[in-house]
Amino acid sequence: MTSIELTVSMKMISILPLGRKKFESCLQILIKSIYHLENCTTWQYIVFATKHSGESLIMQTYDVAVIGGGPAGSMTALTAAEFGLETLLVERHPVIGSPVRCAEGVDHKGLSQFFSPRPEWIASIIQSYCLVAPDGTKVVMSNEGNKGYILERVVFDRMIAEKAAGKGAHLITAVEAVGMSSFEGGFRTVSLAGCERKWDVRARVVIAADGVESRVARWAGLETSAAPHDMETCAQVTLAGIDCEQDMFRMYFTNEFAPKGYAWLFPKGEGTANVGLGISGDSAGGKKPLEHLDAFLARHFPGASVVSRTFGGVPCTGGIKKMIADGVMVCGDAAHMANPITGGGIINGMIAGHIAGETAAEALKRGNALEWALKPYVERCNKRFGSMNRRFYRLKEGILRLPDERFNSLAHEFAGIPIEKRTPTRVLMSALASQPQLLLLLAKVVF
Ligand SMILES: Cc1cc2nc3c(=O)[nH]c(=O)nc-3n(C[C@H](O)[C@H](O)[C@H](O)COP(=O)(O)OP(=O)(O)OC[C@H]3O[C@@H](n4cnc5c(N)ncnc54)[C@H](O)[C@@H]3O)c2cc1C
């Protein structure tokens, strides 16, 4: 049997009097009858047609194409699919959730908005926090009724993506988005490459959930770069065979090892923990984060076994200026949605993903995804965490820039008061006591 020499461009389809949908279905019937494919599904047909022509015969059209299979992207795909939208989720790595570039900490309030914790993807449950001052003074604090979890992100991220697939989203891995057209006739065309082929898909809405190095947002003309002092550059190892409490986060404030940032220990069960640090991009003093981390490990965990290493950046700007364009919404790290003080971005990414899926459904129901129709996305994100993040951004300067002596004196002060009175809020209040404007801002964040 010879292969079909037939390539149909969208231009050809749009000038056909039949209309695109009718033309596509006539074409499918024609090809199915040539190849005796009576009982195949549309997908089997497309795979077959692609194999035989070497090129995609008909550009697949989706309501929503999500680029990036992290928590933000998978949550968008899940929500869009729940709304009945034809959804595509594209991830460039072969395995969703891997490699992990994260300390994997989340809080219960944030997580439980979406999922009940499951033992398969919870490595440990956190009941308290321990702040470690530069001179080694430890201050254990209550978690103010909001416990924390250390996730197994490989399992967690895949769980969300699988739920999206379960609701009808189409997932592809080991495939990268390599380009995107402008918004024409109500669609963006996304060029994909991977698994030894290249092809285009069309989508009414594209979600840029492609993380800190987002290119999709830039293809839409949106600015996503962060100044060096707003980019937390991080290095982390997973240590094994160490002695640490399994129900406690540790945060080390020390300009010696983590200038304008902090170091952390997040326990992962059975003597293992994610230990890392994040430093402001302009404060490394010529040293790379890994060098700072090696020095930190030599001091605090000499001789510990390193099971894995990871590096990454978290943009801590408080949010990009513009996160929508015609047919595009930017989500998660791509839109700098992480908390600028802690660098935690998993929950905000998921919240934004949910809102993006919801907004896409509403806009497409009204028949258009032009920028103005996507404005509710911006408004709702601002309401949920965006305005707060902008305040945190201003607070960051006051908190992470304190000299070591001040961290030490704060730790001594708090170590002397009863544990039930030591809360993160009170520590922050004391830390900012000499900066009345920031104290006022903190009051707005907390109360
Ligand atoms: C060292 C470190 C520790 C951290 N610790 C925490 C923590 O404890 N708690 C917390 O809440 N946050 C933490 N964060 C931040 C957190 O990891 C991110 O905020 C979160 O992963 C953001 O989710 P996302 O879906 O926006 O992006 P990502 O999780 O980065 O997902 C983006 C996905 O897009 C894919 N992609 C990129 N480009 C393309 C393309 N062109 N085509 C197809 N796919 C593409 C990538 O492969 C990736 O899988 C940490 C970050 C670092 C670096």
The ligand as an SDF file (V2000), in Angstrom:
LIG
                    3D

 53 58  0  0  0  0  0  0  0  0999 V2000
   15.5180   24.3190   45.0510 C   0  0  0  0  0  0  0  0  0  0  0  0
   14.0630   24.7090   45.0690 C   0  0  0  0  0  0  0  0  0  0  0  0
   13.3030   24.4310   46.1720 C   0  0  0  0  0  0  0  0  0  0  0  0
   11.9370   24.7720   46.1910 C   0  0  0  0  0  0  0  0  0  0  0  0
   11.1900   24.4250   47.2770 N   0  0  0  0  0  0  0  0  0  0  0  0
    9.8770   24.6860   47.3060 C   0  0  0  0  0  0  0  0  0  0  0  0
    9.0720   24.2720   48.4050 C   0  0  0  0  0  0  0  0  0  0  0  0
    9.5340   23.6480   49.3530 O   0  0  0  0  0  0  0  0  0  0  0  0
    7.7490   24.5590   48.3790 N   0  0  0  0  0  0  0  0  0  0  0  0
    7.1840   25.2430   47.3380 C   0  0  0  0  0  0  0  0  0  0  0  0
    5.9680   25.5070   47.3780 O   0  0  0  0  0  0  0  0  0  0  0  0
    7.9190   25.6280   46.2800 N   0  0  0  0  0  0  0  0  0  0  0  0
    9.2510   25.3620   46.2260 C   0  0  0  0  0  0  0  0  0  0  0  0
    9.9970   25.7350   45.1500 N   0  0  0  0  0  0  0  0  0  0  0  0
    9.3180   26.4020   44.0310 C   0  0  0  0  0  0  0  0  0  0  0  0
    8.4900   25.3740   43.2550 C   0  0  0  0  0  0  0  0  0  0  0  0
    9.3120   24.3310   42.8400 O   0  0  0  0  0  0  0  0  0  0  0  0
    7.8370   26.0530   42.0590 C   0  0  0  0  0  0  0  0  0  0  0  0
    7.2150   27.2440   42.4870 O   0  0  0  0  0  0  0  0  0  0  0  0
    6.7910   25.1490   41.4040 C   0  0  0  0  0  0  0  0  0  0  0  0
    7.3620   23.9730   40.9110 O   0  0  0  0  0  0  0  0  0  0  0  0
    6.1230   25.9170   40.2780 C   0  0  0  0  0  0  0  0  0  0  0  0
    5.2780   25.0740   39.5410 O   0  0  0  0  0  0  0  0  0  0  0  0
    5.0480   25.3430   37.9840 P   0  0  0  0  0  0  0  0  0  0  0  0
    4.0940   24.2990   37.5350 O   0  0  0  0  0  0  0  0  0  0  0  0
    4.7520   26.7600   37.7550 O   0  0  0  0  0  0  0  0  0  0  0  0
    6.4760   25.1160   37.3090 O   0  0  0  0  0  0  0  0  0  0  0  0
    7.3800   23.8070   37.2260 P   0  0  0  0  0  0  0  0  0  0  0  0
    7.1180   22.9020   38.3590 O   0  0  0  0  0  0  0  0  0  0  0  0
    8.7620   24.3070   37.0180 O   0  0  0  0  0  0  0  0  0  0  0  0
    6.8570   23.1010   35.9100 O   0  0  0  0  0  0  0  0  0  0  0  0
    7.1020   23.6410   34.6290 C   0  0  0  0  0  0  0  0  0  0  0  0
    7.1630   22.4780   33.6620 C   0  0  0  0  0  0  0  0  0  0  0  0
    7.1790   22.9800   32.3310 O   0  0  0  0  0  0  0  0  0  0  0  0
    8.0240   22.1390   31.5540 C   0  0  0  0  0  0  0  0  0  0  0  0
    8.4320   22.9060   30.3640 N   0  0  0  0  0  0  0  0  0  0  0  0
    9.2210   24.0050   30.3210 C   0  0  0  0  0  0  0  0  0  0  0  0
    9.3150   24.4480   29.0580 N   0  0  0  0  0  0  0  0  0  0  0  0
    8.5710   23.6170   28.2860 C   0  0  0  0  0  0  0  0  0  0  0  0
    8.2770   23.5640   26.8930 C   0  0  0  0  0  0  0  0  0  0  0  0
    8.7750   24.4790   26.0430 N   0  0  0  0  0  0  0  0  0  0  0  0
    7.4940   22.5670   26.4330 N   0  0  0  0  0  0  0  0  0  0  0  0
    6.9910   21.6410   27.2850 C   0  0  0  0  0  0  0  0  0  0  0  0
    7.2300   21.6450   28.6260 N   0  0  0  0  0  0  0  0  0  0  0  0
    8.0000   22.6200   29.1110 C   0  0  0  0  0  0  0  0  0  0  0  0
    9.1760   21.8190   32.5020 C   0  0  0  0  0  0  0  0  0  0  0  0
    9.8580   20.6570   32.1010 O   0  0  0  0  0  0  0  0  0  0  0  0
    8.4320   21.6430   33.8260 C   0  0  0  0  0  0  0  0  0  0  0  0
    8.0710   20.3130   34.0690 O   0  0  0  0  0  0  0  0  0  0  0  0
   11.3500   25.4320   45.0930 C   0  0  0  0  0  0  0  0  0  0  0  0
   12.1290   25.7270   43.9710 C   0  0  0  0  0  0  0  0  0  0  0  0
   13.4690   25.3770   43.9600 C   0  0  0  0  0  0  0  0  0  0  0  0
   14.2820   25.6870   42.7250 C   0  0  0  0  0  0  0  0  0  0  0  0
  1  2  1  0
  2  3  1  0
  2 52  2  0
  3  4  2  0
  4  5  1  0
  4 50  1  0
  5  6  2  0
  6  7  1  0
  6 13  1  0
  7  8  2  0
  7  9  1  0
  9 10  1  0
 10 11  2  0
 10 12  1  0
 12 13  2  0
 13 14  1  0
 14 15  1  0
 14 50  1  0
 15 16  1  0
 16 17  1  0
 16 18  1  0
 18 19  1  0
 18 20  1  0
 20 21  1  0
 20 22  1  0
 22 23  1  0
 23 24  1  0
 24 25  2  0
 24 26  1  0
 24 27  1  0
 27 28  1  0
 28 29  2  0
 28 30  1  0
 28 31  1  0
 31 32  1  0
 32 33  1  0
 33 34  1  0
 33 48  1  0
 34 35  1  0
 35 36  1  0
 35 46  1  0
 36 37  1  0
 36 45  1  0
 37 38  2  0
 38 39  1  0
 39 40  1  0
 39 45  2  0
 40 41  1  0
 40 42  2  0
 42 43  1  0
 43 44  2  0
 44 45  1  0
 46 47  1  0
 46 48  1  0
 48 49  1  0
 50 51  2  0
 51 52  1  0
 52 53  1  0
M  END
$$$$
